């Protein structure tokens, strides 16, 4: 009877070891899978962010090649300049001979607004572009009449 109990203990120990090994493999596989999912989610997030902003990323920042990066500092500067020049040109249209300067400012604002709109369709670029056009028309009418 003692041999039978020892045999059962031995088999139970073997099963326990096998079970431990299986759990260890599953746990290791699960940790690896979780890390893979994290990396893939990070890449998808970066691609979604790039798609939303519509601008290029440095290749070094995206594993496996080129992608997109939000680098809108240049475009924002051009958009702001277009907007400011358009508004200044509209203000110039209220002051007689200063309307001539308004035409120049409006033309520059229109060109900058068109350039900014070509780079990305931001509302600031569009408003700068429209302000430039409106100011040129208003200033020319002010000069004529």
Helices and strands as residue ranges (DSSP letters): H 2-53, E 56-57, G 59-61, E 67-68, H 73-92, G 96-98, H 99-119, H 123-144
